[in-house]
Amino acid sequence: MTDFWDELRRSTQARIGLGRAGDSLPTERVLEFRVAHAAARDAVHEPLDVDAFAAGVAGVGLGAPAVVRSRVRDRGEYLRRPDLGRVPETLEPVARTDADIGVVLADGLSPRALTDHGVPLLGALAEALSDRYRIAPPVVATGARVALGDHIGKALGVRTLVVVIGERPGLSVADSLGIYLTHRPRPGRADSDRNCVSNIHPPDGLGYRDAARVVSVLVDGAHRLGRSGVALKDTSRSDPLASPPIILEL
């Protein structure tokens, strides 16, 4: 039997119109919630298979990736001490380059998201950017928070850094990636210095090519303006011709 909520459920992953059984939810909905909660927990704690992932990254054709880790010792400490996830254990594997753009592929709060989407998203970014910019060999980072990329970007010597990172899993999506773009990366950068493209998890979220197109427009704007963050506004998603981003002179 069709009810009022059926049509709305087809347009969202949110839990709406769950119904009731007496004073509680129907058993089916309770079990769905528990499955989603377990998937979110597993996404946080499942470790990244670094060797297999690095092999896939190398296959994109940007060079063999360097592998670094933060100062966290295990996943539990990663969750308790975000500050340690922002600082590298060592940057010895990272070689300085003369490239324009660096790409860091970080496990973040959902290593599963990086496993599922990291390699094809990297391919889309390379396709969108390599005709105009030199891209450094990628860096794979584990135990990573976004700000770890600032240290890596400075070590690479790139003008713009793109951090692809597993986003915090929710009860509707456990494998979503985010991209954080920072122009002239260096330790001490604030979140206001970054631009974010989030919810990348096709087929239900933002697609790889669409995400890469937004990043491409932002990179172009950052290079014209000389900075990223709150001064740089993306208009590509509302303009089918991907017009340049709005730039606010501060």
Secondary structure, DSSP 4 states (H G I P E B T S, - for coil): ---TTHHHHTT-SS------BTTB--HHHHHHHHHHHHHHHHHHHSPP-HHHHHHHHHTTTS-PPEEEEBS--SHHHHHH-TTGGGSBS--TTPPP---SEEEEEE-TT-HHHHHHHHHHHHHHHHHHHTTTS-BPPPEEEES--TTHHHHHHHHHT-SEEEEEEEPPP-SS-SS-EEEEEEES--TT--GGGEEEEEEE-TTTSB-HHHHHHHHHHHHHHHHHHT--STTEE--TTT-TT-PPPEE---
